[in-house]
């Protein structure tokens, strides 16, 4: 995507209005000041527009006929039409717009958490973030929140009427992604490898895993604590799927206990005991409600805890 400064975007928006005004005049294709100014615009607005017109002229994007009374008429050059077309095309790139918002929104959630805030998604609009000068929409925000939630970057309660968390918080994965300057949209390691199951294994030292296995992608980190935090985030985000209130209450209590332990003394034996308690509480029915992968991840975590 081309890089545009705020000044570039402001001047190109003026150019776009000028081009539209010119094209609407079939007999004498040119733009006049009144085409670009709001009705009743004062001296300051007229002077500011004149400065923008001079800048566009200096960049050879328009040709201007200046009048002795300070008025003017202008036409776009070929280069000017190309410059506006490039920006218009970039603004209509829905994929690039979606990709940028994922990174920007996740960074905003992490910043809010760092400030001790408990924001709702709509407060993101107050940040003034835009895509190439165009404000994001409510639909953009909800789809982005849903994506980040489903892929483990943020957590928080959700309601039936919308797909994104109502009180977004970063997961350990989301915070790590922002703090390391990694894009949410960056291709995964071994992107060219055949599609298959992905397991995130965390170890305290060098080891070999899945030797001779096929269709397996591995990400190896050095701490089991990160895996434990990810497990807490994962199961916390799925507790609302459990219909049995007693089981849900037991798992909520155990999950809170695990979070406190991991963020506190992080004693492997205590973590093992709590994770085992969670695995037992899940049982067959609850495991199917939250996803059988949660049970598998619980067993993986127990397997990598130090003795």
C-alpha positions as CSV (number, residue, x, y, z in Angstrom):
1,X,0.0,0.0,0.0
2,X,1.4,3.5,-0.9
3,X,2.5,5.7,2.0
4,X,0.5,8.9,2.4
5,X,1.1,11.6,5.0
6,X,-1.8,13.6,6.5
7,X,-0.8,16.5,4.3
8,X,-0.9,14.2,1.2
9,X,-4.3,12.9,2.1
10,X,-5.7,16.4,2.7
11,X,-4.4,17.7,-0.6
12,X,-5.5,14.7,-2.6
13,X,-9.0,15.0,-1.2
14,X,-9.0,18.6,-2.5
15,X,-7.8,17.2,-5.8
16,X,-10.5,14.6,-5.9
17,X,-13.2,17.3,-5.4
18,X,-11.6,19.4,-8.1
19,X,-11.6,16.4,-10.5
20,X,-15.3,15.7,-9.8
21,X,-16.3,19.3,-10.3
22,X,-14.3,19.5,-13.6
23,X,-15.9,16.3,-14.9
24,X,-19.4,17.7,-14.2
25,X,-18.9,20.6,-16.6
26,X,-19.0,19.1,-20.0
27,X,-18.9,22.4,-22.0
28,X,-16.2,24.2,-20.0
29,X,-14.4,21.5,-17.8
30,X,-12.8,23.4,-15.0
31,X,-13.2,23.8,-11.2
32,X,-14.0,27.0,-9.4
33,X,-13.5,28.0,-5.7
34,X,-17.3,27.7,-5.0
35,X,-17.2,24.1,-6.2
36,X,-14.9,23.1,-3.3
37,X,-16.1,25.5,-0.6
38,X,-19.1,25.1,1.7
39,X,-21.8,27.6,1.3
40,X,-21.1,30.6,3.4
41,X,-17.4,29.8,3.8
42,X,-15.4,32.6,5.3
43,X,-12.1,34.2,4.5
44,X,-10.0,31.6,6.5
45,X,-11.5,28.7,4.5
46,X,-11.0,30.5,1.2
47,X,-7.4,31.3,2.1
48,X,-6.7,27.7,3.2
49,X,-8.2,26.4,0.0
50,X,-6.0,28.7,-2.0
51,X,-2.9,27.4,-0.3
52,X,-3.9,23.8,-1.1
53,X,-4.4,24.8,-4.8
54,X,-1.0,26.4,-4.9
55,X,0.5,23.2,-3.4
56,X,-1.2,21.0,-6.0
57,X,-0.1,23.3,-8.8
58,X,3.5,23.2,-7.5
59,X,3.3,19.4,-7.6
60,X,2.1,19.5,-11.3
61,X,-1.1,17.8,-10.3
62,X,-3.3,20.7,-11.6
63,X,-3.0,23.8,-13.9
64,X,-4.4,27.0,-12.5
65,X,-5.6,30.2,-14.1
66,X,-5.1,32.8,-11.4
67,X,-7.3,36.0,-11.5
68,X,-6.2,39.4,-10.3
69,X,-9.0,39.5,-7.7
70,X,-7.6,36.4,-6.1
71,X,-10.0,34.0,-7.8
72,X,-9.0,31.1,-9.9
73,X,-10.1,28.2,-12.1
74,X,-8.2,24.9,-12.3
75,X,-8.0,21.7,-14.2
76,X,-6.3,18.4,-13.3
77,X,-3.2,17.3,-15.2
78,X,-2.8,13.7,-16.3
79,X,-0.5,13.2,-13.3
80,X,-3.1,14.6,-11.1
81,X,-5.8,12.2,-12.3
82,X,-3.3,9.3,-11.9
83,X,-2.5,10.4,-8.3
84,X,-6.2,10.6,-7.4
85,X,-7.0,7.3,-9.0
86,X,-4.2,5.6,-7.1
87,X,-5.6,6.9,-3.7
88,X,-9.1,6.0,-4.7
89,X,-8.0,2.5,-5.6
90,X,-6.1,2.1,-2.4
91,X,-9.1,3.3,-0.3
92,X,-11.3,0.7,-2.0
93,X,-8.9,-2.2,-1.1
94,X,-11.1,-3.9,1.4
95,X,-8.5,-6.5,2.3
96,X,-5.8,-3.9,3.0
97,X,-8.3,-1.9,5.1
98,X,-9.2,-5.0,7.1
99,X,-5.6,-6.0,7.7
100,X,-4.6,-2.5,8.9
101,X,-7.5,-2.3,11.3
102,X,-6.6,-5.6,12.9
103,X,-3.2,-4.3,13.9
104,X,-4.4,-0.8,14.9
105,X,-7.2,-2.1,17.0
106,X,-5.1,-4.7,18.8
107,X,-2.5,-2.1,19.6
108,X,-5.3,0.1,21.0
109,X,-6.7,-2.7,23.2
110,X,-3.2,-3.3,24.6
111,X,-2.7,0.5,25.2
112,X,-6.0,0.7,27.0
113,X,-5.1,-2.3,29.2
114,X,-1.7,-0.7,30.0
115,X,-3.6,2.5,31.1
116,X,-5.8,0.4,33.4
117,X,-8.9,1.2,31.4
118,X,-11.9,-1.1,30.7
119,X,-13.0,0.3,27.3
120,X,-15.9,-0.7,25.1
121,X,-15.1,-1.1,21.4
122,X,-16.9,2.1,20.3
123,X,-14.3,4.2,22.3
124,X,-11.8,3.2,19.6
125,X,-13.4,5.7,17.3
126,X,-12.3,8.5,19.7
127,X,-8.7,7.6,18.8
128,X,-9.2,9.2,15.4
129,X,-7.8,6.2,13.5
130,X,-8.7,6.1,9.8
131,X,-7.8,4.1,6.8
132,X,-6.1,6.5,4.3
133,X,-8.2,9.3,5.8
134,X,-11.5,7.4,5.7
135,X,-13.1,6.7,9.1
136,X,-13.7,3.0,10.0
137,X,-17.3,1.9,10.4
138,X,-19.1,0.0,13.2
139,X,-19.2,-3.1,10.9
140,X,-15.4,-2.8,10.4
141,X,-14.9,-2.7,14.2
142,X,-17.2,-5.7,15.0
143,X,-15.6,-7.9,12.3
144,X,-12.1,-7.0,13.5
145,X,-13.0,-7.7,17.1
146,X,-14.5,-11.1,16.1
147,X,-11.4,-12.0,14.1
148,X,-9.0,-11.1,17.0
149,X,-11.1,-13.0,19.5
150,X,-11.4,-16.1,17.3
151,X,-7.7,-16.2,16.7
152,X,-6.7,-15.7,20.4
153,X,-5.4,-12.1,20.4
154,X,-8.1,-10.6,22.6
155,X,-10.7,-11.9,25.1
156,X,-13.8,-10.7,26.9
157,X,-17.5,-11.3,27.2
158,X,-19.6,-11.4,24.1
159,X,-23.4,-10.9,23.6
160,X,-25.7,-12.6,21.2
161,X,-26.4,-9.5,19.2
162,X,-22.8,-8.9,18.2
163,X,-19.7,-11.0,17.4
164,X,-16.9,-9.0,19.1
165,X,-16.1,-8.8,22.8
166,X,-18.0,-6.1,24.7
167,X,-15.0,-5.4,27.0
168,X,-11.9,-6.3,25.0
169,X,-8.8,-7.3,26.8
170,X,-5.5,-8.5,25.3
171,X,-4.4,-12.1,25.7
172,X,-0.8,-13.1,26.3
173,X,-0.6,-13.8,22.6
174,X,-2.1,-10.4,21.7
175,X,0.2,-8.5,24.0
176,X,3.3,-10.4,22.8
177,X,2.3,-9.6,19.2
178,X,2.1,-5.9,19.8
179,X,5.2,-5.6,22.0
180,X,7.3,-7.5,19.4
181,X,6.0,-5.4,16.6
182,X,4.5,-8.4,14.8
183,X,1.6,-7.9,12.4
184,X,-1.5,-9.9,13.1
185,X,-1.5,-10.6,9.3
186,X,2.1,-11.8,9.1
187,X,2.3,-15.3,7.6
188,X,2.9,-18.0,10.0
189,X,6.3,-19.7,10.0
190,X,6.7,-22.4,7.4
191,X,3.9,-20.8,5.5
192,X,4.7,-22.9,2.4
193,X,4.3,-26.1,4.4
194,X,1.2,-28.3,3.7
195,X,-1.8,-27.4,5.7
196,X,-2.3,-29.4,8.9
197,X,-2.9,-29.2,12.6
198,X,-0.9,-26.5,14.5
199,X,0.3,-27.2,18.0
200,X,2.1,-24.5,20.1
201,X,4.6,-26.3,22.3
202,X,6.5,-24.5,25.0
203,X,9.6,-26.0,26.6
204,X,12.3,-25.1,29.1
205,X,15.2,-26.4,27.0
206,X,16.1,-27.8,23.7
207,X,14.1,-30.8,22.6
208,X,12.9,-32.6,19.5
209,X,9.2,-32.9,18.8
210,X,7.1,-34.7,16.2
211,X,10.0,-36.3,14.5
212,X,8.9,-38.0,11.4
213,X,5.4,-36.5,11.7
214,X,3.6,-35.0,8.7
215,X,1.3,-32.0,8.4
216,X,2.4,-30.6,11.7
217,X,3.7,-27.1,12.2
218,X,5.5,-26.3,15.4
219,X,6.2,-23.1,17.3
220,X,8.8,-23.5,20.1
221,X,9.1,-21.0,22.9
222,X,11.2,-21.3,26.0
223,X,8.7,-20.8,28.8
224,X,5.8,-23.0,30.0
225,X,4.4,-19.9,31.8
226,X,3.3,-18.4,28.4
227,X,1.6,-21.7,27.5
228,X,-0.2,-21.6,30.8
229,X,-1.4,-18.0,30.3
230,X,-2.6,-18.9,26.8
231,X,-4.5,-21.9,28.2
232,X,-6.1,-19.6,30.8
233,X,-7.2,-17.2,28.1
234,X,-8.4,-20.0,25.9
235,X,-10.6,-21.6,28.5
236,X,-11.8,-18.3,29.9
237,X,-13.1,-17.3,26.5
238,X,-15.2,-20.5,26.2
239,X,-16.7,-20.9,29.6
240,X,-20.0,-19.3,28.5
241,X,-20.6,-22.2,26.2
242,X,-21.1,-24.6,29.1
243,X,-24.8,-25.1,29.9
244,X,-24.4,-26.8,33.3
245,X,-24.2,-24.0,35.8
246,X,-22.4,-26.1,38.5
247,X,-19.7,-27.3,36.0
248,X,-19.3,-23.7,34.7
249,X,-18.9,-22.4,38.2
250,X,-16.3,-25.1,39.1
251,X,-14.4,-24.3,35.9
252,X,-14.6,-20.6,36.5
253,X,-13.2,-20.9,40.0
254,X,-10.4,-23.3,38.8
255,X,-9.5,-21.0,36.0
256,X,-9.3,-18.0,38.3
257,X,-7.1,-20.0,40.6
258,X,-4.8,-21.0,37.7
259,X,-4.6,-17.4,36.5
260,X,-3.6,-16.2,40.0
261,X,-1.0,-18.9,40.3
262,X,0.6,-18.3,36.9
263,X,0.7,-14.6,37.4
264,X,2.0,-15.0,41.0
265,X,4.4,-17.6,42.3
266,X,4.0,-19.9,39.2
267,X,4.7,-23.1,41.1
268,X,4.8,-26.0,38.6
269,X,3.3,-28.5,41.1
270,X,0.4,-26.2,41.9
271,X,-0.2,-25.4,38.2
272,X,-0.2,-29.1,37.5
273,X,-2.8,-29.7,40.2
274,X,-5.1,-27.0,39.0
275,X,-4.9,-27.9,35.4
276,X,-5.6,-31.5,36.3
277,X,-8.6,-30.3,38.3
278,X,-9.8,-28.4,35.2
279,X,-9.4,-31.4,33.0
280,X,-11.4,-33.5,35.4
281,X,-14.2,-30.9,35.6
282,X,-14.4,-30.7,31.9
283,X,-15.5,-34.3,31.6
284,X,-16.9,-35.6,28.3
285,X,-20.0,-33.3,28.0
286,X,-18.3,-30.1,29.0
287,X,-15.2,-30.8,26.8
288,X,-17.5,-31.2,23.8
289,X,-19.1,-27.8,24.6
290,X,-15.9,-25.9,24.9
291,X,-14.0,-27.9,22.3
292,X,-12.1,-31.1,22.6
293,X,-8.9,-29.2,21.7
294,X,-9.1,-27.6,25.2
295,X,-8.7,-31.0,26.8
296,X,-5.7,-31.8,24.5
297,X,-4.1,-28.4,25.4
298,X,-4.6,-29.1,29.1
299,X,-2.7,-32.5,28.8
300,X,0.0,-30.8,26.7
301,X,0.5,-28.2,29.4
302,X,0.8,-30.8,32.2
303,X,3.3,-32.7,30.0
304,X,5.7,-29.8,29.7
305,X,5.6,-28.6,33.3
306,X,8.9,-28.9,35.2
307,X,9.1,-31.7,37.7
